[in-house]
């Protein structure tokens, strides 16, 4: 460690704060609050304005959500209040980014994690790493607009690169066979800025731990994503200690590594031996938890607005997943990126609900929605309030789809 007056880390072995769930943004926010408190005690603000930390709560919330930190305890309070600050659009950088993204308040954890966050990160993945920090720190609206436009461009470029790497990784996996309990794909020239995203997509598709490695000559960098019940970070750490790879580590659900190109096959074999059985058990018990059954008629705007009283949703406070039994597709259209927009109706044809399935093509149920052949489908998803031009309606974000028996229509 470099010389320092203090090392502030709630995950130090000797720390007794109980705040180990804080993301780095939360740790910095708490440190600033402590400095403000000490400044008041010393009278530093008797003749100067005290820094307004509440104005920074939106950025702290953004960092907490994007770090996928558990939304419990202090994190939950920080994100709940921070989202309110974000909604005011007082930060010129957030306002500019929301404008180029076509997003408008009220913002939730979805906007932080899937709309604003990826654009801020895009500079570091495929462009200039400092753009996100400059955007959030600037008070110049014109500068923010220019940076936001650059980040939007880099984000589009990131999506194209990500799609290419994902397709190449899928082909590499299919060449080795996707039956293995742990999936490892490696390829020359795969952009290191998107390998983690690609690993996450493959993990979601196959329900198995997945590692994607970008090779550059004789060396490579890899990123992995795991499933519940399989500690990938510990396994990668063990591989590094055993000399199977050059270095690596992480936590249960994600890991990073560096290796030589000639170590890829050895890593694959090591992981199958080390965590293969855990991965097989996880795959055998793979299921989507349904919190409640719902009808299209019952999923009205009042219900969805009441549901939001339990927000913010995220890690540690998962958003409820609802099951809709025996639904038919009235209309469906595939969008760029493999998403599917559709309208669902109940078996009797009496009630409908708008829906969208993000990455339905990757998740394997796009064809079931696009067939539009009258078949009954069981659909699971999360309910959202969709506001457009001042008008609100209910939107179902589809998580999974299963074919239903015709007899199910008689039971609903």
C-alpha positions in Angstrom: 0.0 0.0 0.0 1.2 3.6 -0.7 1.9 5.8 2.3 -1.4 7.1 3.7 -2.8 8.9 6.8 -5.7 6.4 6.9 -7.0 3.5 5.0 -10.8 3.7 4.8 -12.1 0.2 3.9 -15.2 -1.3 5.6 -14.0 -4.7 4.5 -10.7 -4.6 6.4 -10.5 -7.6 8.8 -10.3 -5.2 11.8 -13.2 -3.0 10.7 -16.3 -3.2 13.0 -18.6 -0.8 11.2 -20.8 -3.5 9.7 -20.9 -1.5 6.5 -19.0 -4.0 4.2 -21.8 -3.8 1.7 -20.9 -0.3 0.7 -19.7 0.3 -2.8 -16.7 2.6 -3.3 -19.1 5.5 -4.0 -20.8 4.9 -0.7 -17.5 4.8 1.2 -16.5 8.1 -0.3 -19.9 9.7 0.5 -19.7 8.5 4.2 -16.1 9.8 4.4 -17.1 13.2 3.1 -20.0 13.3 5.7 -17.5 12.5 8.5 -15.2 15.3 7.2 -18.1 17.7 7.2 -19.0 16.7 10.7 -15.4 17.2 11.9 -15.3 20.6 10.0 -18.3 21.8 11.9 -16.7 20.8 15.2 -13.6 22.8 14.4 -15.6 25.8 13.2 -14.3 25.6 9.7 -17.7 26.7 8.3 -18.2 29.7 10.5 -17.0 32.0 7.7 -17.5 29.8 4.7 -20.3 27.7 3.1 -20.4 24.1 4.2 -20.2 21.6 1.2 -23.7 20.4 0.2 -23.3 16.6 0.3 -27.0 16.0 -0.5 -26.3 17.4 -4.0 -23.8 14.6 -4.4 -26.2 11.8 -3.3 -27.4 11.2 -6.8 -23.8 10.4 -7.9 -23.3 8.2 -4.9 -26.6 6.3 -5.7 -25.5 5.9 -9.3 -22.2 4.3 -8.2 -23.9 2.1 -5.7 -26.4 0.7 -8.2 -23.8 0.2 -11.0 -21.6 -1.7 -8.6 -24.5 -4.0 -7.9 -24.1 -3.4 -4.2 -26.8 -4.9 -1.9 -29.7 -2.4 -1.4 -30.0 -3.0 2.3 -29.2 -0.8 5.3 -27.4 2.4 4.6 -27.2 1.6 0.8 -31.0 1.4 0.6 -31.4 4.8 2.2 -28.6 6.3 0.1 -30.1 5.1 -3.2 -33.6 6.0 -2.2 -32.6 9.6 -1.4 -30.0 9.8 -4.2 -32.6 8.9 -6.9 -34.7 11.8 -5.7 -31.7 14.1 -6.2 -31.1 12.6 -9.7 -34.7 13.3 -10.6 -34.1 17.0 -10.0 -31.5 17.0 -12.8 -29.4 19.5 -10.9 -26.2 17.8 -12.1 -25.6 19.1 -15.6 -23.7 15.9 -16.5 -26.6 13.6 -15.6 -29.1 16.0 -17.3 -27.0 15.9 -20.5 -26.6 12.1 -20.4 -30.3 11.6 -19.8 -31.1 13.8 -22.8 -28.9 11.9 -25.3 -30.2 8.6 -23.9 -33.8 9.7 -24.4 -34.6 9.2 -20.7 -36.6 11.5 -18.4 -37.5 11.5 -14.7 -38.7 9.8 -12.6 -35.5 7.7 -12.6 -35.2 4.4 -10.8 -32.5 1.8 -10.3 -33.2 0.5 -13.9 -32.2 3.9 -15.3 -29.1 4.1 -13.1 -28.0 0.5 -13.9 -29.0 0.1 -17.5 -29.4 3.5 -19.1 -27.0 6.0 -17.5 -24.4 3.7 -16.0 -23.5 1.9 -19.2 -23.0 5.2 -21.0 -20.7 6.5 -18.3 -18.7 3.3 -18.4 -18.5 3.2 -22.2 -15.7 5.7 -22.2 -13.5 3.4 -20.1 -14.5 0.4 -22.1 -13.8 1.6 -25.7 -13.0 5.3 -25.6 -11.5 7.8 -23.1 -11.5 6.5 -19.5 -11.8 10.0 -18.0 -15.0 11.1 -19.8 -17.4 9.8 -17.2 -15.7 11.5 -14.3 -15.4 14.8 -16.3 -19.1 14.6 -17.2 -20.2 14.2 -13.6 -17.8 16.8 -12.2 -18.5 19.6 -14.8 -20.8 22.6 -14.1 -20.5 23.7 -17.8 -23.7 22.7 -19.6 -22.1 23.0 -23.1 -19.1 20.8 -22.0 -21.5 18.3 -20.5 -23.5 18.1 -23.7 -20.4 17.5 -25.8 -19.1 14.8 -23.4 -22.5 13.1 -23.3 -22.6 13.0 -27.1 -19.2 11.4 -27.1 -20.3 8.8 -24.5 -23.4 8.0 -26.5 -21.2 7.4 -29.5 -18.8 5.2 -27.5 -21.8 3.3 -26.0 -23.1 2.5 -29.5 -19.6 1.4 -30.5 -19.4 -0.7 -27.3 -22.7 -2.5 -28.2 -21.4 -3.4 -31.6 -18.1 -4.7 -30.3 -19.9 -6.5 -27.5 -22.2 -8.2 -30.0 -19.2 -9.3 -32.2 -17.3 -10.7 -29.3 -20.3 -12.5 -27.9 -21.0 -14.1 -31.3 -17.4 -15.1 -31.7 -17.3 -16.5 -28.1 -20.5 -18.5 -28.8 -18.9 -20.0 -31.9 -15.8 -20.9 -29.9 -17.9 -22.6 -27.2 -19.9 -24.5 -29.7 -16.6 -25.8 -31.3 -15.7 -27.3 -27.9 -19.2 -28.2 -27.0 -21.5 -26.4 -24.5 -22.2 -29.5 -22.4 -19.3 -28.7 -20.0 -20.4 -27.5 -16.6 -18.0 -24.5 -16.8 -17.7 -22.6 -20.1 -14.4 -21.1 -21.2 -14.0 -19.3 -24.5 -10.9 -17.6 -25.8 -10.1 -15.7 -29.0 -7.5 -13.4 -30.5 -8.3 -9.7 -30.5 -11.4 -9.8 -28.4 -11.7 -6.3 -26.9 -10.9 -6.5 -23.1 -13.5 -3.8 -22.4 -16.4 -6.0 -23.2 -15.3 -9.5 -22.3 -17.0 -9.3 -18.9 -20.3 -8.3 -20.5 -20.0 -11.1 -23.0 -19.3 -13.6 -20.2 -22.5 -12.4 -18.4 -24.6 -12.9 -21.5 -23.3 -16.4 -22.0 -23.8 -17.2 -18.3 -27.4 -16.1 -18.6 -28.0 -18.0 -21.8 -26.6 -21.4 -20.6 -27.1 -21.1 -16.9 -23.5 -22.0 -16.2 -20.3 -20.1 -15.1 -18.7 -18.6 -18.1 -15.3 -17.1 -18.8 -14.4 -15.1 -21.9 -10.7 -14.5 -22.6 -9.3 -11.9 -25.1 -5.9 -13.0 -26.4 -3.2 -10.6 -27.6 -0.4 -12.6 -29.0 0.9 -14.9 -26.4 -1.0 -13.5 -23.4 -4.6 -12.9 -22.5 -7.0 -11.2 -20.1 -10.2 -12.9 -19.0 -13.4 -12.1 -17.2 -15.9 -14.5 -15.7 -19.4 -14.5 -14.4 -21.0 -17.2 -12.2 -24.3 -18.5 -11.0 -25.6 -18.8 -7.5 -24.0 -21.6 -5.6 -20.7 -21.5 -7.5 -17.8 -19.5 -6.1 -16.0 -18.6 -9.3 -13.6 -16.0 -7.7 -12.3 -18.6 -5.2 -11.7 -21.1 -8.0 -9.8 -18.5 -10.1 -7.7 -17.5 -7.1 -6.9 -21.2 -6.5 -5.9 -21.5 -10.2 -3.5 -18.6 -9.8 -1.9 -20.1 -6.6 -1.5 -23.4 -8.4 0.3 -21.8 -11.3 -2.5 -22.7 -13.8 -2.8 -19.0 -14.7 -0.5 -16.0 -14.2 -2.8 -14.2 -11.7 -6.5 -13.8 -10.9 -9.2 -13.5 -8.3 -12.6 -12.0 -7.6 -15.7 -12.8 -5.6 -18.4 -15.5 -5.8 -20.2 -14.1 -8.8 -17.4 -12.5 -10.9 -13.7 -12.9 -11.5 -10.8 -11.5 -13.6 -7.6 -13.2 -14.7 -4.4 -12.9 -16.7 -2.8 -15.9 -18.4 -0.6 -17.1 -21.2 -2.3 -18.3 -24.4 -1.0 -21.8 -23.8 -2.7 -21.9 -20.4 -6.3 -21.7 -21.6 -6.9 -25.5 -21.9 -5.4 -26.1 -18.5 -7.6 -23.5 -16.9 -10.7 -25.1 -18.5 -9.7 -28.5 -17.1 -8.9 -27.1 -13.7 -12.2 -25.3 -13.3 -14.2 -28.3 -14.4 -12.4 -30.3 -11.8 -12.6 -27.6 -9.1 -16.2 -26.4 -9.4 -17.8 -28.6 -12.1 -19.9 -30.5 -9.6 -21.2 -27.3 -8.0 -22.0 -26.0 -11.4 -23.9 -29.2 -12.3 -26.0 -29.0 -9.2 -26.7 -25.3 -9.8 -27.8 -26.1 -13.4 -30.0 -29.0 -12.3 -31.8 -26.7 -9.8 -32.0 -23.7 -12.2 -35.4 -22.0 -11.9 -37.0 -18.6 -12.0 -38.7 -17.7 -8.8 -42.2 -16.4 -9.2 -43.4 -14.2 -6.4 -47.1 -14.2 -7.4 -49.5 -15.0 -10.1 -51.1 -12.1 -11.9 -53.7 -11.5 -14.6 -53.5 -8.9 -17.3 -56.6 -7.2 -15.9 -55.1 -7.1 -12.4 -51.8 -5.5 -13.6 -53.2 -2.0 -13.7 -51.4 1.3 -13.1 -52.6 1.7 -9.5 -51.1 -1.7 -8.6 -47.8 -0.9 -10.2 -47.6 2.5 -8.5 -48.4 0.8 -5.1 -45.6 -1.7 -5.8 -43.1 1.1 -6.2 -43.5 1.9 -2.5 -41.2 -1.1 -1.9 -38.5 0.4 -4.1 -35.6 0.9 -4.7 -35.2 -2.6 -6.1 -31.9 -4.3 -6.7 -29.4 -6.7 -5.2 -30.6 -7.5 -1.7 -34.1 -6.2 -2.4 -35.1 -8.0 -5.6 -38.0 -6.7 -7.7 -41.0 -9.0 -7.6 -41.4 -11.3 -10.6 -45.0 -12.1 -11.6 -46.3 -15.1 -13.5 -49.0 -14.7 -16.2 -50.5 -18.0 -17.1 -52.0 -19.0 -20.5 -51.4 -15.9 -22.5 -51.5 -15.4 -26.2 -49.4 -13.1 -28.4 -51.7 -10.6 -30.1 -48.8 -8.7 -31.8 -45.0 -9.0 -31.8 -42.1 -7.3 -33.5 -38.4 -8.0 -33.2 -36.2 -4.9 -32.5 -32.5 -4.3 -33.0 -30.4 -6.3 -30.6 -32.7 -9.3 -30.4 -35.3 -7.6 -28.3 -39.0 -8.3 -28.8 -41.8 -5.9 -28.3 -45.3 -7.5 -28.1 -48.8 -7.3 -26.8 -50.1 -10.2 -24.7 -53.8 -11.1 -24.1 -55.3 -13.6 -21.7 -56.8 -16.8 -23.1 -60.3 -15.4 -23.2 -59.1 -12.4 -25.2 -60.7 -10.0 -22.6 -57.6 -8.2 -21.3 -54.2 -7.2 -22.7 -50.8 -6.0 -21.5 -47.9 -4.4 -23.3 -44.6 -6.2 -22.9 -41.0 -6.2 -24.0 -38.4 -9.0 -23.8 -34.9 -7.6 -23.8 -32.3 -9.9 -25.5 -35.0 -12.5 -26.1 -33.0 -13.9 -29.0 -30.0 -14.5 -26.7 -32.2 -16.0 -24.0 -33.8 -18.5 -26.4 -37.5 -17.5 -26.4 -37.7 -14.9 -29.2 -39.3 -17.4 -31.6 -42.0 -18.4 -29.2 -43.1 -14.7 -29.0 -42.6 -13.9 -32.7 -44.5 -17.0 -34.0 -47.8 -15.3 -33.1 -49.6 -18.6 -33.9 -52.2 -18.6 -31.2 -50.3 -20.9 -28.9 -50.7 -20.4 -25.1 -47.7 -19.2 -23.2 -46.8 -18.9 -19.6 -45.0 -15.6 -19.2 -42.9 -14.3 -16.2 -41.7 -10.8 -15.8 -41.5 -7.5 -13.9 -44.1 -4.8 -14.0 -43.1 -1.2 -14.8 -44.8 2.2 -15.2 -44.0 3.5 -18.7 -44.4 7.2 -19.1 -44.4 8.7 -22.6 -45.3 12.3 -23.5 -46.9 12.7 -20.0 -49.1 9.6 -20.2 -48.4 6.6 -18.1 -49.2 2.9 -18.7 -48.2 -0.5 -17.5 -45.3 -2.4 -19.2 -44.3 -6.0 -18.6 -40.5 -6.7 -18.8 -40.5 -10.3 -19.8 -37.9 -12.5 -17.9 -38.9 -16.0 -19.3 -41.5 -17.8 -21.4 -42.7 -21.4 -21.4 -45.2 -23.2 -23.7 -48.5 -24.0 -22.0 -50.9 -26.8 -22.5 -54.2 -26.0 -24.1 -55.9 -27.4 -21.0 -54.3 -24.5 -19.0 -56.7 -22.1 -20.6 -59.6 -24.0 -18.9 -57.9 -23.5 -15.5 -57.3 -19.8 -15.7 
